[in-house]
Amino acid sequence: MATKKYSDSDLKEFKELINNKLAEAREDLSLLNGSLSHSNDHGTNDTGRTFNMMEDGSDTLSREEVAQLAARQEKFIASLQNALVRIENKTYGICRATGNLIQKERLRLVPHATLSIAAKNAQG
């Protein structure tokens, strides 16, 4: 029995959606990386030493948070790029657990999804 697939027009719609999300994600990553590279410039050069020390402590935490956000953003970008590969292979939108089509509504919300809601819920 052949697995159902999304039509070329559906795949084109998803490709546009994913490319738009990729552009946004890359822009966000660029901003995150920019804030990481400029994090030493926190504008406290003319303030007292005590304030600088407190600022350094909070700066480390925010740097770690920004680094985590950047790593998550990189993972999201990779997931979107993998979804584009699946579109090219015409395997996009097929649940990797059940082999059934993932609902369009789910793919519009989570365009890099590889599992249907039912399969995702079954994972726990």
N, C-alpha and C positions, 0 to 999 in steps of 0.2 A: 504494500500500500504506500503510495507516494505521500510525502509530507506536504501539507499545504504551505504556500509561500505568499508573501505580500506581493501585490502587483508592482510593476515598474513605477507607476504613478505614485503609489503609496511610498515606495522606497525613495522616490525623488523628494516627496514631502518630508520624510524623516531625515534625509540627507541635508536638506536646507535647515531644518530645525537643529540638527547636530552641528552643522557648520556655524550657525549663529551662536550656539552655546559654547562652541570651541573658541570663537573669537572673544566672547565675554570672559571665558575662563582664562585665556592667555593674557588678556588685559589685566584681570585681577591678579594673576601670578606675577606679572611684571610690576604691578604696584606693591605687592608684598615683598618681592625681591628688592625693589627700590628702597622700601622702608628698612629692610634688613641692612642694606649697604650704607644707609645714612644714619643708622641708629646711634653712632657715636656722637653725632651732632645734635645734642638735646638742648642746646640753648641755655646752659647753666654756667657758662664760662665766667660771668661776672658776679656769681652768687657765692655765698660762703661755703667753706669746705664741708661742713656738716650736711648742708642741703645736697651738695654733690654726692656725698656718700649714700644718702638715702635714695637719691635719684638713681644712682648706679644699681642699687638693689632692685628697685622696681623696673629699671630698664632691662635687667637680665630676664626677669619674668616675662615681660612683654616681648622680648626678643625670642624667647623659647616658644611663646604662643604664636608669634608671627611665623617662626620656622615650622611649627606644626601645621599651621594653616597653609603655608606654602607647599609642604609635603602632601597634604590632602588634596590641594589644588592640582599638583602634578599627577597624582593618582587619578583624579577625575578626568584630566585631559587625556591620559593614557586610555581610560575606559571609553571616552568618546571616540578616540582614534581607532580603537578596536571595533567599535560599533560601525564606523565607516568602512572598515575592512569587511565586516559581515554584510554590509549593504552591497559592496562590490561583488562579494561571493554569493549574493542572493540568499544568505542564510539569516539575515537580520530579522528579528522579531520571532524567532522560533525558540521556544523554551528549551534550555539545554537538559532539563530533567525529564520533561514529558514529551517533547517533540511537537507539542501543539503550538499554535500561534499565541503569542502574548497579546493581550487586548490593546487596541490602538490607544485607548485612554491612558493606560499605564505607560506605554512608550512615549506618549506626548509629555507626560510628567517626568518620567525617568527614561530618557532616550537611550541610555547605555544598559538598560536592564537585559539580563540574560535568563531570568526566571519569571514565570507567570506568578501571579499573586498566590495561587493555590500551592505551587511548588515552593515559593518563598515561605509561606505560612507553615508548610510541612517540615521545613528545616528547623523551625522553632525559633 
